[in-house]
Amino acid sequence: MRGAGLPRVTFGVIVLNGMPFVPYTLRALYPYAHQIVVAEGAAPGAARIARADGHSSDGTLEELQRFAREEDPEGKLVVVTAEDEGHADGFWPGEKDEQSRAYAVRATGDYLWQVDVDEFYLPAHLERVLALLVRRPEVTAVTFPTMTFWGAPDCRVDGWFLRRGAADYHRLFRWERGSRYATHRPPTVLDPEGRDTRDVCWLDGAAASRLGLVMYHYSLLFPKQVEEKVEYYSHWGLYSESRDSFEEASGRRWLRESYLSLRAPFHVHNVYRHLSWLRRFRGPWPPQVGRMWDDVLAGRVPVARRPMADAERLLASPVYVAAGYALEALESVDRCAREGWRMWGPRVRSAVRGRDGAA
Protein backbone atom coordinates (compact mmCIF):
# COMPACT_ATOMS: atom_id res chain seq x y z
CA MET A 1 0.00 0.00 0.00
CA ARG A 2 2.75 2.46 0.94
CA GLY A 3 4.11 4.15 -2.16
CA ALA A 4 5.00 7.37 -3.90
CA GLY A 5 2.71 10.23 -3.07
CA LEU A 6 1.31 8.67 0.10
CA PRO A 7 2.08 10.19 3.49
CA ARG A 8 4.73 8.50 5.60
CA VAL A 9 3.16 7.26 8.83
CA THR A 10 5.00 6.36 12.01
CA PHE A 11 2.86 4.08 14.16
CA GLY A 12 3.65 4.52 17.86
CA VAL A 13 2.80 1.71 20.27
CA ILE A 14 3.08 1.30 24.05
CA VAL A 15 2.92 -2.30 25.18
CA LEU A 16 3.18 -4.38 28.33
CA ASN A 17 2.05 -8.02 28.27
CA GLY A 18 0.67 -7.64 24.76
CA MET A 19 0.42 -11.29 23.83
CA PRO A 20 -1.23 -12.77 21.84
CA PHE A 21 -1.92 -9.51 19.97
CA VAL A 22 1.66 -8.42 19.23
CA PRO A 23 2.48 -10.25 15.97
CA TYR A 24 -1.02 -9.77 14.55
CA THR A 25 -1.01 -6.04 15.33
CA LEU A 26 2.40 -5.58 13.71
CA ARG A 27 1.33 -7.57 10.64
CA ALA A 28 -1.82 -5.46 10.34
CA LEU A 29 0.13 -2.20 10.41
CA TYR A 30 3.19 -3.23 8.41
CA PRO A 31 1.91 -2.64 4.85
CA TYR A 32 0.82 0.91 5.75
CA ALA A 33 3.81 1.88 7.88
CA HIS A 34 6.81 3.98 7.12
CA GLN A 35 7.96 3.08 10.64
CA ILE A 36 6.62 1.27 13.73
CA VAL A 37 8.10 2.35 17.06
CA VAL A 38 7.17 0.22 20.07
CA ALA A 39 7.88 1.33 23.65
CA GLU A 40 7.84 -1.85 25.74
CA GLY A 41 7.73 -2.18 29.49
CA ALA A 42 5.94 -1.16 32.66
CA ALA A 43 5.06 2.14 34.26
CA PRO A 44 5.13 2.08 38.09
CA GLY A 45 1.38 1.49 38.34
CA ALA A 46 1.80 -1.77 36.42
CA ALA A 47 4.60 -3.17 38.57
CA ARG A 48 2.43 -6.02 39.87
CA ILE A 49 1.92 -7.47 36.39
CA ALA A 50 5.48 -6.98 35.13
CA ARG A 51 8.70 -8.84 35.72
CA ALA A 52 11.07 -7.58 38.36
CA ASP A 53 13.17 -5.97 35.61
CA GLY A 54 10.21 -3.90 34.37
CA HIS A 55 9.52 -5.92 31.23
CA SER A 56 6.54 -7.96 30.08
CA SER A 57 5.96 -11.22 31.89
CA ASP A 58 4.34 -12.95 28.90
CA GLY A 59 7.14 -12.89 26.32
CA THR A 60 6.14 -9.65 24.57
CA LEU A 61 9.68 -8.27 24.40
CA GLU A 62 11.00 -11.54 23.04
CA GLU A 63 8.21 -11.62 20.43
CA LEU A 64 9.08 -8.09 19.33
CA GLN A 65 12.71 -9.12 18.94
CA ARG A 66 11.67 -12.23 16.98
CA PHE A 67 9.45 -10.16 14.68
CA ALA A 68 12.35 -7.77 13.98
CA ARG A 69 14.56 -10.73 13.04
CA GLU A 70 12.07 -12.77 11.01
CA GLU A 71 9.21 -10.57 9.75
CA ASP A 72 10.69 -7.13 9.20
CA PRO A 73 12.46 -7.20 5.82
CA GLU A 74 12.24 -3.42 5.42
CA GLY A 75 13.58 -2.60 8.88
CA LYS A 76 10.47 -0.68 9.92
CA LEU A 77 10.28 -1.87 13.53
CA VAL A 78 12.07 0.03 16.29
CA VAL A 79 11.82 -1.34 19.84
CA VAL A 80 12.64 1.00 22.71
CA THR A 81 12.78 0.09 26.40
CA ALA A 82 13.22 2.08 29.58
CA GLU A 83 16.89 1.10 29.65
CA ASP A 84 17.34 2.80 26.28
CA GLU A 85 16.13 6.01 27.93
CA GLY A 86 18.52 5.67 30.85
CA HIS A 87 16.25 3.98 33.40
CA ALA A 88 18.45 1.17 34.61
CA ASP A 89 15.75 -0.65 36.60
CA GLY A 90 13.73 -1.23 33.43
CA PHE A 91 10.67 0.73 34.59
CA TRP A 92 9.36 3.79 32.82
CA PRO A 93 8.77 6.72 35.18
CA GLY A 94 5.36 8.39 35.28
CA GLU A 95 2.27 6.82 33.78
CA LYS A 96 2.80 6.48 30.02
CA ASP A 97 3.70 10.06 29.05
CA GLU A 98 7.34 8.98 28.95
CA GLN A 99 6.64 5.95 26.74
CA SER A 100 4.65 8.05 24.29
CA ARG A 101 7.41 10.65 24.14
CA ALA A 102 9.98 7.90 23.62
CA TYR A 103 8.30 6.64 20.47
CA ALA A 104 7.45 10.17 19.33
CA VAL A 105 11.04 11.48 19.41
CA ARG A 106 12.06 8.54 17.21
CA ALA A 107 9.31 9.20 14.65
CA THR A 108 10.52 9.97 11.14
CA GLY A 109 7.14 9.99 9.41
CA ASP A 110 4.95 12.88 8.32
CA TYR A 111 2.24 11.68 10.72
CA LEU A 112 2.29 9.99 14.11
CA TRP A 113 -0.45 7.39 14.55
CA GLN A 114 -0.85 6.07 18.09
CA VAL A 115 -2.01 2.45 18.31
CA ASP A 116 -2.58 0.29 21.38
CA VAL A 117 -1.68 -3.34 20.85
CA ASP A 118 -5.36 -4.41 20.97
CA GLU A 119 -6.52 -1.82 18.40
CA PHE A 120 -7.18 -2.75 14.77
CA TYR A 121 -8.65 -1.19 11.62
CA LEU A 122 -10.14 -2.63 8.47
CA PRO A 123 -7.62 -2.34 5.61
CA ALA A 124 -10.13 -0.27 3.64
CA HIS A 125 -10.28 2.22 6.51
CA LEU A 126 -6.49 2.50 6.73
CA GLU A 127 -6.38 3.13 3.00
CA ARG A 128 -9.19 5.67 3.28
CA VAL A 129 -7.27 7.59 5.95
CA LEU A 130 -4.08 7.70 3.87
CA ALA A 131 -6.06 8.89 0.84
CA LEU A 132 -7.74 11.53 2.99
CA LEU A 133 -4.38 12.88 4.15
CA VAL A 134 -3.27 13.18 0.53
CA ARG A 135 -6.50 14.93 -0.45
CA ARG A 136 -6.59 17.16 2.64
CA PRO A 137 -3.01 17.87 3.73
CA GLU A 138 -4.30 20.62 6.01
CA VAL A 139 -5.64 18.00 8.47
CA THR A 140 -3.48 18.02 11.61
CA ALA A 141 -5.31 15.53 13.86
CA VAL A 142 -7.82 12.70 13.50
CA THR A 143 -9.98 11.20 16.24
CA PHE A 144 -11.59 7.82 15.58
CA PRO A 145 -14.89 6.47 16.89
CA THR A 146 -14.41 2.99 18.30
CA MET A 147 -16.22 -0.28 18.85
CA THR A 148 -15.21 -2.19 22.00
CA PHE A 149 -15.27 -5.98 21.85
CA TRP A 150 -16.04 -8.25 24.80
CA GLY A 151 -15.18 -11.93 25.14
CA ALA A 152 -15.28 -12.74 21.41
CA PRO A 153 -14.91 -10.84 18.13
CA ASP A 154 -18.66 -11.12 17.45
CA CYS A 155 -19.70 -9.53 20.76
CA ARG A 156 -19.29 -5.84 21.52
CA VAL A 157 -20.15 -3.41 24.28
CA ASP A 158 -22.42 -0.38 24.04
CA GLY A 159 -23.26 1.99 26.86
CA TRP A 160 -23.70 5.46 28.26
CA PHE A 161 -20.02 6.05 29.00
CA LEU A 162 -19.05 5.19 25.43
CA ARG A 163 -21.88 7.24 23.94
CA ARG A 164 -20.81 10.34 25.87
CA GLY A 165 -17.43 10.75 24.21
CA ALA A 166 -15.39 7.92 25.69
CA ALA A 167 -15.59 5.95 22.43
CA ASP A 168 -13.71 8.69 20.56
CA TYR A 169 -9.94 8.12 20.60
CA HIS A 170 -7.39 10.78 19.60
CA ARG A 171 -4.98 8.77 17.48
CA LEU A 172 -3.47 10.48 14.43
CA PHE A 173 -1.37 13.67 14.44
CA ARG A 174 0.67 15.60 11.91
CA TRP A 175 4.33 15.23 12.87
CA GLU A 176 6.91 17.81 11.82
CA ARG A 177 10.34 18.93 12.87
CA GLY A 178 9.71 20.71 16.17
CA SER A 179 6.52 18.80 17.00
CA ARG A 180 6.23 17.56 20.57
CA TYR A 181 4.21 14.84 22.27
CA ALA A 182 2.75 16.62 25.31
CA THR A 183 0.52 14.18 27.22
CA HIS A 184 -0.73 10.61 26.93
CA ARG A 185 -4.03 11.30 28.75
CA PRO A 186 -5.48 12.64 26.60
CA PRO A 187 -3.12 12.00 23.68
CA THR A 188 -1.94 15.49 22.75
CA VAL A 189 0.64 16.53 20.17
CA LEU A 190 1.82 20.13 19.87
CA ASP A 191 2.93 21.52 16.53
CA PRO A 192 6.19 23.48 16.11
CA GLU A 193 4.37 26.67 17.17
CA GLY A 194 3.19 25.05 20.40
CA ARG A 195 -0.44 24.65 19.30
CA ASP A 196 -2.48 21.57 20.08
CA THR A 197 -2.92 19.87 16.70
CA ARG A 198 -6.63 19.50 17.52
CA ASP A 199 -6.86 23.31 17.60
CA VAL A 200 -5.57 23.67 14.03
CA CYS A 201 -7.46 21.37 11.62
CA TRP A 202 -9.06 18.54 13.55
CA LEU A 203 -11.14 15.73 12.06
CA ASP A 204 -13.09 14.82 15.18
CA GLY A 205 -14.89 11.57 15.97
CA ALA A 206 -18.19 12.72 14.47
CA ALA A 207 -16.50 13.74 11.21
CA ALA A 208 -14.56 10.47 11.06
CA SER A 209 -17.78 8.55 11.66
CA ARG A 210 -19.46 10.35 8.74
CA LEU A 211 -16.58 9.13 6.57
CA GLY A 212 -17.28 5.58 7.71
CA LEU A 213 -14.08 5.26 9.75
CA VAL A 214 -14.01 3.22 12.93
CA MET A 215 -11.39 1.65 15.19
CA TYR A 216 -11.94 -1.91 16.44
CA HIS A 217 -10.87 -2.06 20.08
CA TYR A 218 -10.40 -5.58 21.46
CA SER A 219 -9.72 -4.36 24.98
CA LEU A 220 -12.07 -6.83 26.73
CA LEU A 221 -11.39 -9.95 24.67
CA PHE A 222 -9.36 -12.32 26.88
CA PRO A 223 -9.67 -12.93 30.65
CA LYS A 224 -5.92 -12.53 31.28
CA GLN A 225 -5.89 -9.26 29.38
CA VAL A 226 -8.91 -7.96 31.31
CA GLU A 227 -7.60 -9.05 34.72
CA GLU A 228 -4.35 -7.20 34.07
CA LYS A 229 -6.21 -4.08 32.99
CA VAL A 230 -8.16 -4.16 36.25
CA GLU A 231 -4.92 -4.56 38.19
CA TYR A 232 -3.34 -1.58 36.45
CA TYR A 233 -6.35 0.72 36.30
CA SER A 234 -7.23 0.04 39.93
CA HIS A 235 -3.95 1.65 40.89
CA TRP A 236 -4.10 4.36 38.24
CA GLY A 237 -7.56 5.56 39.29
CA LEU A 238 -10.07 4.63 36.59
CA TYR A 239 -12.64 3.15 38.91
CA SER A 240 -13.27 6.05 41.25
CA GLU A 241 -12.75 9.76 41.51
CA SER A 242 -10.49 9.57 44.56
CA ARG A 243 -7.43 7.40 44.77
CA ASP A 244 -8.25 5.19 47.71
CA SER A 245 -8.91 1.53 48.39
CA PHE A 246 -12.36 1.77 46.80
CA GLU A 247 -10.73 1.89 43.36
CA GLU A 248 -9.42 -1.64 43.57
CA ALA A 249 -12.65 -2.93 45.13
CA SER A 250 -14.71 -1.33 42.36
CA GLY A 251 -12.55 -2.74 39.59
CA ARG A 252 -12.53 -6.20 41.07
CA ARG A 253 -16.28 -6.02 41.62
CA TRP A 254 -16.78 -5.32 37.92
CA LEU A 255 -14.40 -8.16 37.02
CA ARG A 256 -16.24 -10.59 39.28
CA GLU A 257 -19.83 -9.56 38.56
CA SER A 258 -19.75 -8.26 35.00
CA TYR A 259 -16.93 -9.98 33.13
CA LEU A 260 -16.05 -13.33 34.68
CA SER A 261 -19.76 -13.74 35.33
CA LEU A 262 -22.76 -11.78 34.07
CA ARG A 263 -24.54 -11.15 37.34
CA ALA A 264 -24.62 -7.46 36.40
CA PRO A 265 -25.47 -7.66 32.68
CA PHE A 266 -26.08 -3.91 32.35
CA HIS A 267 -22.64 -2.93 33.66
CA VAL A 268 -20.48 -4.90 31.25
CA HIS A 269 -18.08 -2.09 30.34
CA ASN A 270 -15.15 -1.75 32.72
CA VAL A 271 -16.12 1.79 33.70
CA TYR A 272 -18.53 0.14 36.07
CA ARG A 273 -20.60 3.06 37.31
CA HIS A 274 -22.22 3.69 33.92
CA LEU A 275 -24.95 1.61 32.30
CA SER A 276 -23.73 -0.64 29.49
CA TRP A 277 -24.89 -3.74 27.65
CA LEU A 278 -23.77 -6.35 25.12
CA ARG A 279 -24.54 -6.26 21.41
CA ARG A 280 -24.07 -8.84 18.68
CA PHE A 281 -21.53 -7.74 16.07
CA ARG A 282 -22.20 -9.02 12.56
CA GLY A 283 -19.81 -6.85 10.56
CA PRO A 284 -16.48 -7.77 8.97
CA TRP A 285 -13.48 -8.47 11.19
CA PRO A 286 -10.04 -6.97 10.55
CA PRO A 287 -8.17 -9.79 8.74
CA GLN A 288 -5.43 -10.17 11.36
CA VAL A 289 -8.06 -10.44 14.11
CA GLY A 290 -9.66 -13.27 12.18
CA ARG A 291 -6.29 -15.01 11.86
CA MET A 292 -5.55 -14.55 15.54
CA TRP A 293 -8.95 -15.93 16.54
CA ASP A 294 -8.51 -18.93 14.26
CA ASP A 295 -5.13 -19.60 15.87
CA VAL A 296 -6.64 -19.29 19.34
CA LEU A 297 -9.50 -21.67 18.52
CA ALA A 298 -7.08 -24.17 16.98
CA GLY A 299 -4.84 -24.11 20.03
CA ARG A 300 -1.88 -22.68 18.13
CA VAL A 301 -1.92 -19.68 20.46
CA PRO A 302 -1.98 -20.63 24.16
CA VAL A 303 -4.42 -18.14 25.66
CA ALA A 304 -7.55 -18.83 27.72
CA ARG A 305 -10.85 -17.62 26.27
CA ARG A 306 -13.85 -16.46 28.22
CA PRO A 307 -16.67 -19.08 28.09
CA MET A 308 -19.46 -17.30 26.23
CA ALA A 309 -22.54 -19.46 26.93
CA ASP A 310 -23.97 -16.90 29.38
CA ALA A 311 -23.35 -14.03 26.96
CA GLU A 312 -24.92 -16.01 24.13
CA ARG A 313 -28.05 -16.52 26.22
CA LEU A 314 -28.32 -12.77 26.74
CA LEU A 315 -27.69 -11.98 23.09
CA ALA A 316 -30.41 -14.47 22.13
CA SER A 317 -32.87 -13.00 24.62
CA PRO A 318 -35.41 -10.59 23.03
CA VAL A 319 -35.92 -9.02 26.47
CA TYR A 320 -32.22 -8.25 26.94
CA VAL A 321 -31.81 -6.96 23.40
CA ALA A 322 -34.89 -4.75 23.76
CA ALA A 323 -33.63 -3.46 27.10
CA GLY A 324 -30.38 -2.43 25.43
CA TYR A 325 -32.23 -0.42 22.80
CA ALA A 326 -34.41 1.14 25.51
CA LEU A 327 -31.30 2.20 27.46
CA GLU A 328 -29.85 3.62 24.27
CA ALA A 329 -32.95 5.75 23.78
CA LEU A 330 -32.99 6.74 27.45
CA GLU A 331 -29.37 7.86 27.21
CA SER A 332 -30.29 10.31 24.46
CA VAL A 333 -33.16 11.68 26.55
CA ASP A 334 -30.98 11.96 29.64
CA ARG A 335 -28.19 13.68 27.71
CA CYS A 336 -30.59 16.20 26.17
CA ALA A 337 -32.10 16.89 29.59
CA ARG A 338 -28.67 17.47 31.11
CA GLU A 339 -27.62 19.75 28.28
CA GLY A 340 -30.88 21.68 28.61
CA TRP A 341 -30.38 22.07 32.34
CA ARG A 342 -26.81 23.32 31.83
CA MET A 343 -28.18 25.93 29.46
CA TRP A 344 -31.33 26.95 31.32
CA GLY A 345 -30.60 25.88 34.89
CA PRO A 346 -28.79 29.09 35.92
CA ARG A 347 -31.64 31.20 34.57
CA VAL A 348 -34.21 29.08 36.40
CA ARG A 349 -32.27 29.31 39.67
CA SER A 350 -31.84 33.05 39.20
CA ALA A 351 -35.55 33.50 38.53
CA VAL A 352 -36.45 31.43 41.60
CA ARG A 353 -34.08 33.47 43.79
CA GLY A 354 -35.56 36.67 42.41
CA ARG A 355 -39.11 35.52 43.08
CA ASP A 356 -38.24 34.41 46.62
CA GLY A 357 -36.52 37.71 47.25
CA ALA A 358 -39.53 39.65 45.99
CA ALA A 359 -41.79 37.62 48.23
Phi, psi and omega in degrees: 000316183294132181196187182300138178088344178271148179294147176274124183246127168263119173271127179250129186229133167255135181212138168220127181052057185267007179281145007269009188291327196312302184295327181289322177296315180296319178295325179293323183276332193307314183296339185256000190262137161280326185200146173232116180248122183245121173264110184257143173128179190258141162276164183305324181294346181254016185301327183291339182251007179253169171287168181296337180269009176089359183260171181299143180266001186245013179089012181300312182299318179295324178292322176298317179294322177296315181300317180299323180286319195250338187230023184230065185295336182263004177064038182278333189275129174238124179252127180235137179239171180300326178299324179296336179262010175092012180260097192295335181279357178087354181262138174282133175288164178071199181228068169091344174302317184294321178296317180297318179294327180294319177283329182293317183292343178266358184289133177241007180274175176279338180225148175249122183242109180282133181221124169282157188294341179257022179250134182223161176226153170292141178307321179298327179286320176300316179294323179295321179294314180298319178295322178299317182293330174290317184287327182231074183294349178285345180295129182247347179202145177229131174249134184252135167291151184232157166244132182256128185255148194224107172083329180198156182291351177254018180226123181235169181253140168232160180171172185295318180300314181293322182285350181253034172108340184289344179275357179263121185245124175286118189227329188239133185220140171296139183233120183230168172301125183097352175292156182216133174279117188269303184219151176273329180236103352281159177303122186220123176244133178259138179280177183302339178269004178085011180270141171299127182300337177284350177265002184256285176217091190256125169268101187279180185300321180295318179293319178296322178297319179297334177275000179082016182271141178206147174258137178263115186250110183263049188282343183237038187275308187249142180304315180300315179302314183291318179300321179288326175297316178300317179301313181290308185292334176298325181271336178281325176118022180291327195271355175203167182283327180254148184270082179225190186293341179298330182305307183295319180297320181294315179297318181288330175296314177300314180302316184287316190264340189236346177243301180292333169229175178238046177289339176238076190287356176247024172221049188277340175282149188286351165274090199296329190284351179257148177293136177206163185207166180268148176226145172287135176250122183244009182276181179290150176262147168304136187307319182289333173293317177300318179293319178298314182295321176300318180293324178294312182296327181277356180081008179284340176243118185277085177220138181283137175261157173281127172300131190251011182300319180293320178294321179297323178297318178295315183293337177269357183270117177302327180294314181295315180299316179296322179297322177299315178294325177295318178294325176299313179294320180295325178299318179297318179296314181298318181295317179296320179296318179294318179295321177296320180292323177298325181281315188257345182305311179301323179292320179296314180297320179295319180295320179295317178298320179295320179295315181296324179292321179294325179293000000 
